[in-house]
């Protein structure tokens, strides 16, 4: 039997990303913030960002603090594939998974398609 002599801690941001990716692979539903004028968008120093959350509670909490006129709206796989993905790609907007601590995890639109909506990753 092999023994483990030592463990090395992984950086906090890498642990966060791994945890998020594992959650993303099984959820299949995302939440964005919507207002009558459209989806909420933000920017940082590098990109225009489309924020989304894994659940409506986190989205609602973020909206209360930052965009009080916006409400959480479910994004289904079909909505993402047919409407959002082409628009985000055309406008060069980066999707970013947000959490309750306002951390953002940026993804390409192709990564979004793979991690959230790939049929091979869905539980049976």
Backbone as XML, in Angstrom:
<?xml version="1.0"?>
<chain id="A" units="angstrom">
  <residue number="1" name="UNK">
    <atom name="N" x="0.843" y="-1.167" z="0.000"/>
    <atom name="CA" x="0.000" y="0.000" z="0.000"/>
    <atom name="C" x="0.894" y="1.239" z="0.000"/>
  </residue>
  <residue number="2" name="UNK">
    <atom name="N" x="0.562" y="2.197" z="-0.858"/>
    <atom name="CA" x="1.344" y="3.434" z="-0.933"/>
    <atom name="C" x="0.876" y="4.404" z="0.134"/>
  </residue>
  <residue number="3" name="UNK">
    <atom name="N" x="1.844" y="5.123" z="0.658"/>
    <atom name="CA" x="1.540" y="6.137" z="1.663"/>
    <atom name="C" x="1.771" y="7.516" z="1.077"/>
  </residue>
  <residue number="4" name="UNK">
    <atom name="N" x="0.937" y="8.444" z="1.466"/>
    <atom name="CA" x="1.131" y="9.834" z="1.067"/>
    <atom name="C" x="1.972" y="10.491" z="2.142"/>
  </residue>
  <residue number="5" name="UNK">
    <atom name="N" x="3.113" y="11.014" z="1.734"/>
    <atom name="CA" x="4.023" y="11.634" z="2.694"/>
    <atom name="C" x="3.753" y="13.117" z="2.886"/>
  </residue>
  <residue number="6" name="UNK">
    <atom name="N" x="3.303" y="13.759" z="1.835"/>
    <atom name="CA" x="3.014" y="15.186" z="1.988"/>
    <atom name="C" x="1.983" y="15.621" z="0.956"/>
  </residue>
  <residue number="7" name="UNK">
    <atom name="N" x="1.271" y="16.643" z="1.283"/>
    <atom name="CA" x="0.276" y="17.233" z="0.390"/>
    <atom name="C" x="0.667" y="18.680" z="0.124"/>
  </residue>
  <residue number="8" name="UNK">
    <atom name="N" x="0.460" y="19.103" z="-1.092"/>
    <atom name="CA" x="0.697" y="20.504" z="-1.405"/>
    <atom name="C" x="-0.652" y="21.155" z="-1.641"/>
  </residue>
  <residue number="9" name="UNK">
    <atom name="N" x="-0.861" y="22.271" z="-1.004"/>
    <atom name="CA" x="-2.106" y="23.007" z="-1.190"/>
    <atom name="C" x="-2.107" y="23.669" z="-2.554"/>
  </residue>
  <residue number="10" name="UNK">
    <atom name="N" x="-3.268" y="23.666" z="-3.180"/>
    <atom name="CA" x="-3.361" y="24.375" z="-4.457"/>
    <atom name="C" x="-3.788" y="25.811" z="-4.152"/>
  </residue>
  <residue number="11" name="UNK">
    <atom name="N" x="-3.445" y="26.737" z="-5.037"/>
    <atom name="CA" x="-3.838" y="28.133" z="-4.815"/>
    <atom name="C" x="-5.361" y="28.269" z="-4.711"/>
  </residue>
  <residue number="12" name="UNK">
    <atom name="N" x="-5.786" y="29.207" z="-3.921"/>
    <atom name="CA" x="-7.209" y="29.430" z="-3.663"/>
    <atom name="C" x="-7.992" y="29.677" z="-4.955"/>
  </residue>
  <residue number="13" name="UNK">
    <atom name="N" x="-7.440" y="30.472" z="-5.873"/>
    <atom name="CA" x="-8.163" y="30.770" z="-7.108"/>
    <atom name="C" x="-8.313" y="29.525" z="-7.989"/>
  </residue>
  <residue number="14" name="UNK">
    <atom name="N" x="-7.331" y="28.645" z="-7.992"/>
    <atom name="CA" x="-7.435" y="27.406" z="-8.758"/>
    <atom name="C" x="-8.493" y="26.486" z="-8.137"/>
  </residue>
  <residue number="15" name="UNK">
    <atom name="N" x="-8.517" y="26.403" z="-6.819"/>
    <atom name="CA" x="-9.537" y="25.606" z="-6.140"/>
    <atom name="C" x="-10.936" y="26.122" z="-6.477"/>
  </residue>
  <residue number="16" name="UNK">
    <atom name="N" x="-11.095" y="27.444" z="-6.470"/>
    <atom name="CA" x="-12.374" y="28.075" z="-6.820"/>
    <atom name="C" x="-12.781" y="27.685" z="-8.238"/>
  </residue>
  <residue number="17" name="UNK">
    <atom name="N" x="-11.854" y="27.771" z="-9.182"/>
    <atom name="CA" x="-12.165" y="27.452" z="-10.573"/>
    <atom name="C" x="-12.544" y="25.981" z="-10.746"/>
  </residue>
  <residue number="18" name="UNK">
    <atom name="N" x="-11.836" y="25.101" z="-10.096"/>
    <atom name="CA" x="-12.149" y="23.670" z="-10.193"/>
    <atom name="C" x="-13.532" y="23.385" z="-9.616"/>
  </residue>
  <residue number="19" name="UNK">
    <atom name="N" x="-13.827" y="23.964" z="-8.486"/>
    <atom name="CA" x="-15.135" y="23.779" z="-7.852"/>
    <atom name="C" x="-16.252" y="24.286" z="-8.755"/>
  </residue>
  <residue number="20" name="UNK">
    <atom name="N" x="-16.047" y="25.462" z="-9.331"/>
    <atom name="CA" x="-17.048" y="26.036" z="-10.228"/>
    <atom name="C" x="-17.252" y="25.149" z="-11.450"/>
  </residue>
  <residue number="21" name="UNK">
    <atom name="N" x="-16.169" y="24.717" z="-12.061"/>
    <atom name="CA" x="-16.292" y="23.882" z="-13.253"/>
    <atom name="C" x="-17.030" y="22.584" z="-12.961"/>
  </residue>
  <residue number="22" name="UNK">
    <atom name="N" x="-16.774" y="21.988" z="-11.802"/>
    <atom name="CA" x="-17.489" y="20.767" z="-11.434"/>
    <atom name="C" x="-18.982" y="21.041" z="-11.296"/>
  </residue>
  <residue number="23" name="UNK">
    <atom name="N" x="-19.340" y="22.153" z="-10.685"/>
    <atom name="CA" x="-20.757" y="22.512" z="-10.536"/>
    <atom name="C" x="-21.390" y="22.797" z="-11.894"/>
  </residue>
  <residue number="24" name="UNK">
    <atom name="N" x="-20.655" y="23.514" z="-12.737"/>
    <atom name="CA" x="-21.171" y="23.898" z="-14.047"/>
    <atom name="C" x="-21.513" y="22.694" z="-14.904"/>
  </residue>
  <residue number="25" name="UNK">
    <atom name="N" x="-20.712" y="21.651" z="-14.792"/>
    <atom name="CA" x="-20.886" y="20.502" z="-15.657"/>
    <atom name="C" x="-22.233" y="19.812" z="-15.448"/>
  </residue>
  <residue number="26" name="UNK">
    <atom name="N" x="-22.850" y="20.002" z="-14.301"/>
    <atom name="CA" x="-24.084" y="19.285" z="-14.010"/>
    <atom name="C" x="-25.323" y="20.157" z="-13.916"/>
  </residue>
  <residue number="27" name="UNK">
    <atom name="N" x="-25.181" y="21.471" z="-13.945"/>
    <atom name="CA" x="-26.362" y="22.300" z="-13.700"/>
    <atom name="C" x="-27.254" y="22.434" z="-14.928"/>
  </residue>
  <residue number="28" name="UNK">
    <atom name="N" x="-26.705" y="22.781" z="-16.093"/>
    <atom name="CA" x="-27.505" y="22.898" z="-17.301"/>
    <atom name="C" x="-28.428" y="24.094" z="-17.340"/>
  </residue>
  <residue number="29" name="UNK">
    <atom name="N" x="-28.503" y="24.858" z="-16.267"/>
    <atom name="CA" x="-29.331" y="26.066" z="-16.220"/>
    <atom name="C" x="-28.500" y="27.171" z="-15.591"/>
  </residue>
  <residue number="30" name="UNK">
    <atom name="N" x="-28.576" y="28.326" z="-16.189"/>
    <atom name="CA" x="-27.877" y="29.496" z="-15.669"/>
    <atom name="C" x="-28.885" y="30.571" z="-15.344"/>
  </residue>
  <residue number="31" name="UNK">
    <atom name="N" x="-28.436" y="31.578" z="-14.635"/>
    <atom name="CA" x="-29.289" y="32.710" z="-14.293"/>
    <atom name="C" x="-28.563" y="33.998" z="-14.649"/>
  </residue>
  <residue number="32" name="UNK">
    <atom name="N" x="-29.258" y="34.875" z="-15.345"/>
    <atom name="CA" x="-28.739" y="36.205" z="-15.651"/>
    <atom name="C" x="-29.662" y="37.229" z="-15.033"/>
  </residue>
  <residue number="33" name="UNK">
    <atom name="N" x="-29.284" y="38.480" z="-15.140"/>
    <atom name="CA" x="-30.138" y="39.564" z="-14.634"/>
    <atom name="C" x="-30.742" y="40.295" z="-15.821"/>
  </residue>
  <residue number="34" name="UNK">
    <atom name="N" x="-32.062" y="40.470" z="-15.771"/>
    <atom name="CA" x="-32.786" y="41.027" z="-16.906"/>
    <atom name="C" x="-33.634" y="42.217" z="-16.471"/>
  </residue>
  <residue number="35" name="UNK">
    <atom name="N" x="-33.738" y="43.174" z="-17.367"/>
    <atom name="CA" x="-34.574" y="44.359" z="-17.192"/>
    <atom name="C" x="-35.311" y="44.542" z="-18.509"/>
  </residue>
  <residue number="36" name="UNK">
    <atom name="N" x="-36.349" y="45.332" z="-18.525"/>
    <atom name="CA" x="-37.119" y="45.496" z="-19.765"/>
    <atom name="C" x="-36.263" y="45.957" z="-20.945"/>
  </residue>
  <residue number="37" name="UNK">
    <atom name="N" x="-35.125" y="46.565" z="-20.690"/>
    <atom name="CA" x="-34.242" y="47.010" z="-21.774"/>
    <atom name="C" x="-33.236" y="45.938" z="-22.190"/>
  </residue>
  <residue number="38" name="UNK">
    <atom name="N" x="-33.181" y="44.813" z="-21.481"/>
    <atom name="CA" x="-32.282" y="43.728" z="-21.866"/>
    <atom name="C" x="-31.486" y="43.178" z="-20.703"/>
  </residue>
  <residue number="39" name="UNK">
    <atom name="N" x="-30.509" y="42.357" z="-21.048"/>
    <atom name="CA" x="-29.668" y="41.690" z="-20.066"/>
    <atom name="C" x="-28.664" y="42.657" z="-19.450"/>
  </residue>
  <residue number="40" name="UNK">
    <atom name="N" x="-28.328" y="42.411" z="-18.194"/>
    <atom name="CA" x="-27.305" y="43.206" z="-17.503"/>
    <atom name="C" x="-25.935" y="42.859" z="-18.079"/>
  </residue>
  <residue number="41" name="UNK">
    <atom name="N" x="-25.137" y="43.877" z="-18.268"/>
    <atom name="CA" x="-23.748" y="43.716" z="-18.731"/>
    <atom name="C" x="-22.875" y="44.599" z="-17.860"/>
  </residue>
  <residue number="42" name="UNK">
    <atom name="N" x="-21.610" y="44.257" z="-17.794"/>
    <atom name="CA" x="-20.660" y="45.066" z="-17.033"/>
    <atom name="C" x="-19.352" y="45.091" z="-17.806"/>
  </residue>
  <residue number="43" name="UNK">
    <atom name="N" x="-18.397" y="45.827" z="-17.308"/>
    <atom name="CA" x="-17.080" y="45.819" z="-17.943"/>
    <atom name="C" x="-16.010" y="45.913" z="-16.868"/>
  </residue>
  <residue number="44" name="UNK">
    <atom name="N" x="-14.855" y="45.404" z="-17.223"/>
    <atom name="CA" x="-13.684" y="45.600" z="-16.383"/>
    <atom name="C" x="-12.659" y="46.313" z="-17.262"/>
  </residue>
  <residue number="45" name="UNK">
    <atom name="N" x="-11.441" y="46.318" z="-16.885"/>
    <atom name="CA" x="-10.428" y="47.040" z="-17.658"/>
    <atom name="C" x="-10.102" y="46.367" z="-18.983"/>
  </residue>
  <residue number="46" name="UNK">
    <atom name="N" x="-10.509" y="45.110" z="-19.146"/>
    <atom name="CA" x="-10.139" y="44.359" z="-20.343"/>
    <atom name="C" x="-11.321" y="44.001" z="-21.242"/>
  </residue>
  <residue number="47" name="UNK">
    <atom name="N" x="-12.472" y="43.711" z="-20.667"/>
    <atom name="CA" x="-13.569" y="43.137" z="-21.443"/>
    <atom name="C" x="-14.924" y="43.716" z="-21.073"/>
  </residue>
  <residue number="48" name="UNK">
    <atom name="N" x="-15.855" y="43.569" z="-22.019"/>
    <atom name="CA" x="-17.266" y="43.701" z="-21.690"/>
    <atom name="C" x="-17.690" y="42.322" z="-21.226"/>
  </residue>
  <residue number="49" name="UNK">
    <atom name="N" x="-18.479" y="42.272" z="-20.166"/>
    <atom name="CA" x="-18.780" y="40.999" z="-19.504"/>
    <atom name="C" x="-20.288" y="40.783" z="-19.397"/>
  </residue>
  <residue number="50" name="UNK">
    <atom name="N" x="-20.686" y="39.537" z="-19.698"/>
    <atom name="CA" x="-22.058" y="39.099" z="-19.449"/>
    <atom name="C" x="-22.027" y="38.260" z="-18.176"/>
  </residue>
  <residue number="51" name="UNK">
    <atom name="N" x="-22.524" y="38.808" z="-17.051"/>
    <atom name="CA" x="-22.480" y="38.052" z="-15.795"/>
    <atom name="C" x="-23.616" y="37.029" z="-15.718"/>
  </residue>
  <residue number="52" name="UNK">
    <atom name="N" x="-23.317" y="35.881" z="-15.134"/>
    <atom name="CA" x="-24.351" y="34.887" z="-14.894"/>
    <atom name="C" x="-24.040" y="34.154" z="-13.595"/>
  </residue>
  <residue number="53" name="UNK">
    <atom name="N" x="-25.045" y="33.477" z="-13.073"/>
    <atom name="CA" x="-24.933" y="32.770" z="-11.791"/>
    <atom name="C" x="-25.487" y="31.372" z="-11.952"/>
  </residue>
  <residue number="54" name="UNK">
    <atom name="N" x="-25.102" y="30.485" z="-11.025"/>
    <atom name="CA" x="-25.589" y="29.112" z="-11.045"/>
    <atom name="C" x="-26.957" y="28.966" z="-10.382"/>
  </residue>
  <residue number="55" name="UNK">
    <atom name="N" x="-27.374" y="29.987" z="-9.615"/>
    <atom name="CA" x="-28.704" y="29.926" z="-9.008"/>
    <atom name="C" x="-29.310" y="31.310" z="-8.902"/>
  </residue>
  <residue number="56" name="UNK">
    <atom name="N" x="-30.620" y="31.350" z="-8.769"/>
    <atom name="CA" x="-31.345" y="32.626" z="-8.763"/>
    <atom name="C" x="-31.113" y="33.423" z="-7.482"/>
  </residue>
  <residue number="57" name="UNK">
    <atom name="N" x="-30.816" y="32.750" z="-6.384"/>
    <atom name="CA" x="-30.603" y="33.455" z="-5.103"/>
    <atom name="C" x="-29.374" y="34.348" z="-5.191"/>
  </residue>
  <residue number="58" name="UNK">
    <atom name="N" x="-28.272" y="33.804" z="-5.705"/>
    <atom name="CA" x="-27.061" y="34.619" z="-5.845"/>
    <atom name="C" x="-27.281" y="35.767" z="-6.823"/>
  </residue>
  <residue number="59" name="UNK">
    <atom name="N" x="-27.975" y="35.502" z="-7.908"/>
    <atom name="CA" x="-28.267" y="36.560" z="-8.881"/>
    <atom name="C" x="-29.115" y="37.654" z="-8.248"/>
  </residue>
  <residue number="60" name="UNK">
    <atom name="N" x="-30.103" y="37.254" z="-7.476"/>
    <atom name="CA" x="-30.984" y="38.228" z="-6.816"/>
    <atom name="C" x="-30.208" y="39.096" z="-5.816"/>
  </residue>
  <residue number="61" name="UNK">
    <atom name="N" x="-29.349" y="38.473" z="-5.032"/>
    <atom name="CA" x="-28.548" y="39.227" z="-4.064"/>
    <atom name="C" x="-27.645" y="40.243" z="-4.763"/>
  </residue>
  <residue number="62" name="UNK">
    <atom name="N" x="-27.039" y="39.820" z="-5.866"/>
    <atom name="CA" x="-26.174" y="40.734" z="-6.615"/>
    <atom name="C" x="-26.993" y="41.896" z="-7.181"/>
  </residue>
  <residue number="63" name="UNK">
    <atom name="N" x="-28.167" y="41.578" z="-7.713"/>
    <atom name="CA" x="-29.035" y="42.622" z="-8.279"/>
    <atom name="C" x="-29.449" y="43.634" z="-7.214"/>
  </residue>
  <residue number="64" name="UNK">
    <atom name="N" x="-29.779" y="43.169" z="-6.031"/>
    <atom name="CA" x="-30.182" y="44.087" z="-4.958"/>
    <atom name="C" x="-29.093" y="45.103" z="-4.663"/>
  </residue>
  <residue number="65" name="UNK">
    <atom name="N" x="-27.838" y="44.670" z="-4.686"/>
    <atom name="CA" x="-26.718" y="45.562" z="-4.381"/>
    <atom name="C" x="-26.320" y="46.460" z="-5.544"/>
  </residue>
  <residue number="66" name="UNK">
    <atom name="N" x="-26.330" y="45.922" z="-6.763"/>
    <atom name="CA" x="-25.742" y="46.629" z="-7.893"/>
    <atom name="C" x="-26.734" y="47.095" z="-8.956"/>
  </residue>
  <residue number="67" name="UNK">
    <atom name="N" x="-27.777" y="46.322" z="-9.201"/>
    <atom name="CA" x="-28.766" y="46.647" z="-10.229"/>
    <atom name="C" x="-30.176" y="46.408" z="-9.693"/>
  </residue>
  <residue number="68" name="UNK">
    <atom name="N" x="-30.671" y="47.303" z="-8.848"/>
    <atom name="CA" x="-31.963" y="47.057" z="-8.190"/>
    <atom name="C" x="-33.161" y="46.923" z="-9.141"/>
  </residue>
  <residue number="69" name="UNK">
    <atom name="N" x="-33.059" y="47.415" z="-10.357"/>
    <atom name="CA" x="-34.179" y="47.311" z="-11.301"/>
    <atom name="C" x="-34.151" y="46.026" z="-12.123"/>
  </residue>
  <residue number="70" name="UNK">
    <atom name="N" x="-33.157" y="45.190" z="-11.901"/>
    <atom name="CA" x="-33.024" y="43.941" z="-12.645"/>
    <atom name="C" x="-33.506" y="42.772" z="-11.798"/>
  </residue>
  <residue number="71" name="UNK">
    <atom name="N" x="-34.012" y="41.749" z="-12.477"/>
    <atom name="CA" x="-34.462" y="40.546" z="-11.779"/>
    <atom name="C" x="-33.799" y="39.315" z="-12.412"/>
  </residue>
  <residue number="72" name="UNK">
    <atom name="N" x="-33.602" y="38.262" z="-11.617"/>
    <atom name="CA" x="-33.007" y="37.042" z="-12.168"/>
    <atom name="C" x="-33.914" y="36.414" z="-13.228"/>
  </residue>
  <residue number="73" name="UNK">
    <atom name="N" x="-33.298" y="35.930" z="-14.289"/>
    <atom name="CA" x="-34.035" y="35.230" z="-15.337"/>
    <atom name="C" x="-33.248" y="33.980" z="-15.722"/>
  </residue>
  <residue number="74" name="UNK">
    <atom name="N" x="-33.975" y="32.868" z="-15.807"/>
    <atom name="CA" x="-33.376" y="31.582" z="-16.147"/>
    <atom name="C" x="-32.903" y="31.598" z="-17.602"/>
  </residue>
  <residue number="75" name="UNK">
    <atom name="N" x="-31.728" y="31.013" z="-17.822"/>
    <atom name="CA" x="-31.185" y="30.850" z="-19.170"/>
    <atom name="C" x="-31.114" y="29.349" z="-19.431"/>
  </residue>
  <residue number="76" name="UNK">
    <atom name="N" x="-31.974" y="28.882" z="-20.301"/>
    <atom name="CA" x="-32.003" y="27.453" z="-20.622"/>
    <atom name="C" x="-30.934" y="27.133" z="-21.668"/>
  </residue>
  <residue number="77" name="UNK">
    <atom name="N" x="-30.605" y="25.856" z="-21.826"/>
    <atom name="CA" x="-29.645" y="25.492" z="-22.868"/>
    <atom name="C" x="-30.061" y="25.996" z="-24.254"/>
  </residue>
  <residue number="78" name="UNK">
    <atom name="N" x="-31.343" y="25.894" z="-24.574"/>
    <atom name="CA" x="-31.812" y="26.356" z="-25.879"/>
    <atom name="C" x="-31.644" y="27.869" z="-26.022"/>
  </residue>
  <residue number="79" name="UNK">
    <atom name="N" x="-32.013" y="28.626" z="-24.987"/>
    <atom name="CA" x="-31.843" y="30.091" z="-25.031"/>
    <atom name="C" x="-30.381" y="30.450" z="-25.242"/>
  </residue>
  <residue number="80" name="UNK">
    <atom name="N" x="-29.511" y="29.741" z="-24.532"/>
    <atom name="CA" x="-28.091" y="30.038" z="-24.654"/>
    <atom name="C" x="-27.598" y="29.750" z="-26.068"/>
  </residue>
  <residue number="81" name="UNK">
    <atom name="N" x="-27.901" y="28.562" z="-26.571"/>
    <atom name="CA" x="-27.403" y="28.148" z="-27.892"/>
    <atom name="C" x="-27.985" y="28.987" z="-29.027"/>
  </residue>
  <residue number="82" name="UNK">
    <atom name="N" x="-29.279" y="29.238" z="-28.970"/>
    <atom name="CA" x="-29.958" y="29.897" z="-30.089"/>
    <atom name="C" x="-29.850" y="31.417" z="-30.072"/>
  </residue>
  <residue number="83" name="UNK">
    <atom name="N" x="-29.832" y="32.024" z="-28.897"/>
    <atom name="CA" x="-29.917" y="33.480" z="-28.828"/>
    <atom name="C" x="-28.684" y="34.143" z="-28.218"/>
  </residue>
  <residue number="84" name="UNK">
    <atom name="N" x="-28.307" y="33.711" z="-27.025"/>
    <atom name="CA" x="-27.217" y="34.405" z="-26.334"/>
    <atom name="C" x="-25.848" y="34.163" z="-26.952"/>
  </residue>
  <residue number="85" name="UNK">
    <atom name="N" x="-25.513" y="32.912" z="-27.236"/>
    <atom name="CA" x="-24.188" y="32.606" z="-27.761"/>
    <atom name="C" x="-23.871" y="33.395" z="-29.036"/>
  </residue>
  <residue number="86" name="UNK">
    <atom name="N" x="-24.759" y="33.411" z="-30.029"/>
    <atom name="CA" x="-24.441" y="34.184" z="-31.233"/>
    <atom name="C" x="-24.281" y="35.689" z="-30.944"/>
  </residue>
  <residue number="87" name="UNK">
    <atom name="N" x="-25.114" y="36.209" z="-30.062"/>
    <atom name="CA" x="-25.037" y="37.641" z="-29.739"/>
    <atom name="C" x="-23.761" y="37.971" z="-28.982"/>
  </residue>
  <residue number="88" name="UNK">
    <atom name="N" x="-23.419" y="37.161" z="-27.975"/>
    <atom name="CA" x="-22.193" y="37.402" z="-27.216"/>
    <atom name="C" x="-20.965" y="37.303" z="-28.114"/>
  </residue>
  <residue number="89" name="UNK">
    <atom name="N" x="-20.972" y="36.331" z="-29.007"/>
    <atom name="CA" x="-19.850" y="36.165" z="-29.934"/>
    <atom name="C" x="-19.742" y="37.369" z="-30.867"/>
  </residue>
  <residue number="90" name="UNK">
    <atom name="N" x="-20.856" y="37.782" z="-31.435"/>
    <atom name="CA" x="-20.865" y="38.910" z="-32.372"/>
    <atom name="C" x="-20.408" y="40.206" z="-31.709"/>
  </residue>
  <residue number="91" name="UNK">
    <atom name="N" x="-20.830" y="40.427" z="-30.468"/>
    <atom name="CA" x="-20.489" y="41.662" z="-29.757"/>
    <atom name="C" x="-19.161" y="41.566" z="-29.005"/>
  </residue>
  <residue number="92" name="UNK">
    <atom name="N" x="-18.537" y="40.396" z="-29.058"/>
    <atom name="CA" x="-17.270" y="40.142" z="-28.349"/>
    <atom name="C" x="-17.395" y="40.404" z="-26.845"/>
  </residue>
  <residue number="93" name="UNK">
    <atom name="N" x="-18.454" y="39.863" z="-26.295"/>
    <atom name="CA" x="-18.714" y="39.971" z="-24.865"/>
    <atom name="C" x="-18.271" y="38.670" z="-24.206"/>
  </residue>
  <residue number="94" name="UNK">
    <atom name="N" x="-17.578" y="38.785" z="-23.087"/>
    <atom name="CA" x="-17.057" y="37.621" z="-22.372"/>
    <atom name="C" x="-18.044" y="37.173" z="-21.299"/>
  </residue>
  <residue number="95" name="UNK">
    <atom name="N" x="-18.511" y="35.925" z="-21.341"/>
    <atom name="CA" x="-19.348" y="35.417" z="-20.251"/>
    <atom name="C" x="-18.495" y="35.260" z="-18.991"/>
  </residue>
  <residue number="96" name="UNK">
    <atom name="N" x="-19.087" y="35.557" z="-17.851"/>
    <atom name="CA" x="-18.354" y="35.398" z="-16.587"/>
    <atom name="C" x="-19.293" y="34.868" z="-15.518"/>
  </residue>
  <residue number="97" name="UNK">
    <atom name="N" x="-18.897" y="33.771" z="-14.915"/>
    <atom name="CA" x="-19.646" y="33.207" z="-13.807"/>
    <atom name="C" x="-19.329" y="34.020" z="-12.561"/>
  </residue>
  <residue number="98" name="UNK">
    <atom name="N" x="-20.364" y="34.494" z="-11.897"/>
    <atom name="CA" x="-20.193" y="35.288" z="-10.679"/>
    <atom name="C" x="-20.664" y="34.462" z="-9.500"/>
  </residue>
  <residue number="99" name="UNK">
    <atom name="N" x="-20.103" y="34.756" z="-8.342"/>
    <atom name="CA" x="-20.574" y="34.074" z="-7.134"/>
    <atom name="C" x="-21.015" y="35.119" z="-6.120"/>
  </residue>
  <residue number="100" name="UNK">
    <atom name="N" x="-21.402" y="34.662" z="-4.948"/>
    <atom name="CA" x="-21.949" y="35.572" z="-3.941"/>
    <atom name="C" x="-20.911" y="36.536" z="-3.393"/>
  </residue>
  <residue number="101" name="UNK">
    <atom name="N" x="-19.614" y="36.250" z="-3.564"/>
    <atom name="CA" x="-18.575" y="37.167" z="-3.091"/>
    <atom name="C" x="-18.118" y="38.120" z="-4.192"/>
  </residue>
  <residue number="102" name="UNK">
    <atom name="N" x="-18.888" y="38.214" z="-5.256"/>
    <atom name="CA" x="-18.582" y="39.092" z="-6.390"/>
    <atom name="C" x="-17.317" y="38.698" z="-7.139"/>
  </residue>
  <residue number="103" name="UNK">
    <atom name="N" x="-16.861" y="37.460" z="-6.974"/>
    <atom name="CA" x="-15.748" y="36.979" z="-7.784"/>
    <atom name="C" x="-16.285" y="36.626" z="-9.162"/>
  </residue>
  <residue number="104" name="UNK">
    <atom name="N" x="-15.457" y="36.840" z="-10.190"/>
    <atom name="CA" x="-15.861" y="36.531" z="-11.551"/>
    <atom name="C" x="-14.880" y="35.525" z="-12.157"/>
  </residue>
  <residue number="105" name="UNK">
    <atom name="N" x="-15.422" y="34.562" z="-12.850"/>
    <atom name="CA" x="-14.644" y="33.547" z="-13.533"/>
    <atom name="C" x="-14.996" y="33.652" z="-15.017"/>
  </residue>
  <residue number="106" name="UNK">
    <atom name="N" x="-14.111" y="34.260" z="-15.807"/>
    <atom name="CA" x="-14.376" y="34.492" z="-17.224"/>
    <atom name="C" x="-14.197" y="33.212" z="-18.024"/>
  </residue>
  <residue number="107" name="UNK">
    <atom name="N" x="-15.087" y="33.038" z="-18.992"/>
    <atom name="CA" x="-15.049" y="31.883" z="-19.883"/>
    <atom name="C" x="-15.234" y="32.350" z="-21.316"/>
  </residue>
  <residue number="108" name="UNK">
    <atom name="N" x="-14.716" y="31.584" z="-22.259"/>
    <atom name="CA" x="-15.028" y="31.880" z="-23.648"/>
    <atom name="C" x="-16.426" y="31.324" z="-23.936"/>
  </residue>
  <residue number="109" name="UNK">
    <atom name="N" x="-17.016" y="31.775" z="-25.036"/>
    <atom name="CA" x="-18.333" y="31.241" z="-25.389"/>
    <atom name="C" x="-18.243" y="29.746" z="-25.692"/>
  </residue>
  <residue number="110" name="UNK">
    <atom name="N" x="-17.116" y="29.290" z="-26.241"/>
    <atom name="CA" x="-16.942" y="27.861" z="-26.500"/>
    <atom name="C" x="-16.831" y="27.061" z="-25.203"/>
  </residue>
  <residue number="111" name="UNK">
    <atom name="N" x="-16.157" y="27.617" z="-24.206"/>
    <atom name="CA" x="-16.086" y="26.945" z="-22.905"/>
    <atom name="C" x="-17.478" y="26.869" z="-22.281"/>
  </residue>
  <residue number="112" name="UNK">
    <atom name="N" x="-18.247" y="27.929" z="-22.437"/>
    <atom name="CA" x="-19.628" y="27.924" z="-21.924"/>
    <atom name="C" x="-20.410" y="26.780" z="-22.565"/>
  </residue>
  <residue number="113" name="UNK">
    <atom name="N" x="-20.314" y="26.684" z="-23.860"/>
    <atom name="CA" x="-21.042" y="25.622" z="-24.578"/>
    <atom name="C" x="-20.606" y="24.249" z="-24.064"/>
  </residue>
  <residue number="114" name="UNK">
    <atom name="N" x="-19.313" y="24.061" z="-23.891"/>
    <atom name="CA" x="-18.799" y="22.762" z="-23.451"/>
    <atom name="C" x="-19.200" y="22.427" z="-22.015"/>
  </residue>
  <residue number="115" name="UNK">
    <atom name="N" x="-18.951" y="23.333" z="-21.075"/>
    <atom name="CA" x="-19.175" y="23.012" z="-19.666"/>
    <atom name="C" x="-20.641" y="23.014" z="-19.256"/>
  </residue>
  <residue number="116" name="UNK">
    <atom name="N" x="-21.450" y="23.862" z="-19.882"/>
    <atom name="CA" x="-22.839" y="23.950" z="-19.456"/>
    <atom name="C" x="-23.790" y="23.118" z="-20.286"/>
  </residue>
  <residue number="117" name="UNK">
    <atom name="N" x="-23.517" y="22.999" z="-21.556"/>
    <atom name="CA" x="-24.554" y="22.478" z="-22.430"/>
    <atom name="C" x="-24.147" y="21.279" z="-23.256"/>
  </residue>
  <residue number="118" name="UNK">
    <atom name="N" x="-22.998" y="20.688" z="-22.970"/>
    <atom name="CA" x="-22.580" y="19.494" z="-23.686"/>
    <atom name="C" x="-23.410" y="18.312" z="-23.201"/>
  </residue>
  <residue number="119" name="UNK">
    <atom name="N" x="-24.078" y="17.654" z="-24.120"/>
    <atom name="CA" x="-24.948" y="16.521" z="-23.770"/>
    <atom name="C" x="-24.169" y="15.375" z="-23.122"/>
  </residue>
  <residue number="120" name="UNK">
    <atom name="N" x="-22.920" y="15.213" z="-23.492"/>
    <atom name="CA" x="-22.144" y="14.102" z="-22.943"/>
    <atom name="C" x="-21.825" y="14.267" z="-21.467"/>
  </residue>
  <residue number="121" name="UNK">
    <atom name="N" x="-21.975" y="15.488" z="-20.941"/>
    <atom name="CA" x="-21.650" y="15.731" z="-19.536"/>
    <atom name="C" x="-22.853" y="15.620" z="-18.609"/>
  </residue>
  <residue number="122" name="UNK">
    <atom name="N" x="-24.049" y="15.529" z="-19.168"/>
    <atom name="CA" x="-25.264" y="15.498" z="-18.357"/>
    <atom name="C" x="-25.388" y="14.148" z="-17.655"/>
  </residue>
  <residue number="123" name="UNK">
    <atom name="N" x="-25.785" y="14.175" z="-16.352"/>
    <atom name="CA" x="-25.995" y="12.903" z="-15.666"/>
    <atom name="C" x="-27.158" y="12.143" z="-16.293"/>
  </residue>
  <residue number="124" name="UNK">
    <atom name="N" x="-27.092" y="10.827" z="-16.261"/>
    <atom name="CA" x="-28.149" y="9.987" z="-16.868"/>
    <atom name="C" x="-29.373" y="9.932" z="-15.996"/>
  </residue>
</chain>
